[in-house]
Amino acid sequence: MLRTQLYLPEELRREINIVAKKENKPAAQVIRELLKTGIDARNQDSIGQAFSRLTQIKANGPKDLSTNLDKYLYER
């Protein structure tokens, strides 16, 4: 693990301390868990956006590609 210093507003720090006491965890662990949750949610949004963009691509392939995939892959 790497040590990182950051500035937090007093209210946010107070809320983190409340959660830490409720869950009987160190504040640093609560912060790590919250950061991980936030990053995972942001990455999930990025994946969702990528799939959304993929559905908007207009392809000019054959209309029966999914049913005749082997034919198009292996026949000449």
N, C-alpha and C positions, 0 to 999 in steps of 0.2 A: 504494500500500500504506500501511496505517496501522500505526504502532508501538503495540504493546500490551505491557504488563508483567504477568506472572503469577508466582505462587509455585509451585515444583515440589518435591516431596519429593526428597531427595538420591538415593535409589535410582532414581527415574524419570529424573532428570537424567543419572545415570551411564549408564543404558540408552540414552538418546537419544544421548549422546556416542559410545557403542560403535557404534550403528547408523550414525551420521554418519561415523565413521572407516572402517567397513567399506565403505560406499557412496561414500566420498570426496565427501561433500556437507557443506555447513555445517549445524550443528545447527538453525538457524532453518528451513531448508528441510525438514529431516526432520520437525520439529514441524508445519509447515504441511501437509505431505503426510499425516501421521497424523491431524491434525484434520479434513482434508477427507474422508479415508476413513471416519472415525467419524461425521461428519455425514451423509455419503451413506448409510451403513448405517442410521442412525437414521431418515432420511427414507424409505428403502426399507421399513422396518418400518411406518412410518405409512401408506404406500401400500397395503401388504399388509393392514393392519388395516382400511383403508377398503373395500377390495374384499371382505374377509370380512364386514363389516357389510352391504354391498350385497346379498350373497347371502342374507342372513337376512331381507331385506324381503319381506313377503308381499304381492304385487300382485294386484289383482282384474281384470286385463286379460284379453283373449281368449287362449285357449290356443293358437291358431294364428297368433299375431302375427308370428312370425319368417317363416313361409311366405307370409303374406298381407299383408305390410307395405304394399305399394303400394295394395292395396284399402283399408286402413284410413286411409292418409294422404291419398289423392287422390279416393276416391269419397265420395259423400254419402249 
